[in-house]
Amino acid sequence: MRHRWNNSLFGKTALAAAALAGFLMFTGVPRLRAENFDCQRRVARADHRLHEAIEHHGYRSQQAERRRHELREARERCWNTGHRWWNEHEHRWHTERDWDDRDHDQH
């Protein structure tokens, strides 16, 4: 006599659990990608605005200070949501909270 998995309680439970796991796994991926893209976009935009402020108003201008603050906030937001942040200059993610608020200092 053959045992049918789909007719047993164990089989139905295992099938339902597998279906739920698959659903949760695949529905989480687009959200994670969207969050990554959002963080990357925010940091890149803030970084660009800082460079523009320095170029147009000077390194120590109020505009540059405001843009530095916005860049710091964008990095913090990424860190708080995903425990990583985008480095626009290196074009890579960092998994340590190792950014330097003075990384745009004049050399």
Residue pairs with C-beta under 8 A, 6 or more apart in sequence:
4 11
5 11
5 14
5 15
6 12
6 15
35 81
35 82
36 82
36 93
39 74
39 77
39 78
39 81
39 82
39 84
39 85
39 86
40 86
42 74
42 77
42 78
43 71
43 74
43 75
43 78
43 85
43 86
43 87
43 88
44 86
44 88
45 74
46 67
46 70
46 71
46 73
46 74
47 71
47 88
47 89
48 88
49 67
49 70
49 71
50 64
50 67
50 68
50 70
50 71
50 104
51 104
52 67
53 61
53 63
53 64
53 66
53 67
54 61
54 64
54 67
54 104
56 63
57 63
57 64
58 64
59 106
68 101
68 104
71 104
72 101
75 85
75 86
75 99
78 84
78 85
78 86
79 85
79 97
83 95
84 93
84 94
84 95
85 93
85 94
85 97
85 99
86 92
86 93
86 94
87 93
87 94
87 99
89 103
